[in-house]
Amino acid sequence: MSINRYVFIVHFTHFDAIFSPRKTGIILVVTWLYYPIVFSLPMTEIWGRYDFVANREVCTPFTSNDGFRIYVLVSTVLFTALPIAFCYIAILWKVKKTLNQVNIADREMSRRQRSEKQLVQSVVVMITVFVFLHIPFIVTTLFDPTLRKFSAWIHFFALYLVMLSYWVNTLTYSLMNQQIKKSIQKLLKNIFKAKETHQSK
C-alpha cells in the first residue's frame, strides 16, 4: 500500500503503467505468499523447527534456529519498515513542496491536494501505531529468544501488542479515510433503518 501511494503521489504519470491490473495482481500474490512460504520452512524442518514455549504458551520457530530468527527480523525491517518509511517520507516531502509552491489556504485546496494531505496524516498515524506496537516484540525476540532475560509477562504483552496491531491499523485507516468512514456510516444507518422498519411491522 505504501509503494502504491508513493507512486500515485510522487510519480503520478507512471502510476497506470506500474500498477496495471496484471502487475497489481502479481504484487498481491507475492505479498500474500511470502510469509506463508517462509514460515513453512521450519514447519517442514527444512530450516529450523517449531518449538513450544511454555512461558508464552505458543509454538514459535524463533528459538530453534538463530539464522531463521535473524533472517525474519532483518527481512521484516528491509521489506516492511524501510520501504514504508522511505515512501511516506517522500510523500510528506512532495506534499509539503506542492503546498509551498501553490501557497494557498486549506479551504482553497483542490480536491486532490486535500486528499493527499489527508492521506499523509493517516499514514503518519498508521506508521506511529505500527512502530509502537511492533518494537517491543522485535526487541524481546531478538535479545531474549529463550525467555530467560525478561519476564514471561513482558514477552506475552509484546506478542499481544503485535496481534493487536492487525485490527488497530485497519480501524485507524478506516476511521481516518472519509470514503470508508462514510460507507460504514451509511451501512450502519441502513441496518438500523431496516431493523426499525421490521420492528414496526
Secondary structure, DSSP 8 states (H G I E B T S, - for coil): -HHHHHHHHHSGGGHHHHT-HHHHHHHHHHHHHHHHHHHHHHHTTSS---EEETTTTEEESTTT-HHHHHHHHHHHIIIIIHHHHHHHHHHHHHHHHHHHHH---GGG--HHHHHHHHHHHHHHHHHHHHHHHHHHHHHHHHH-TTS-SS-HHHHHHHHHHHHHHHHHHHHHHHHH-HHHHHHHHHHHHHHHHHHHHHHH-
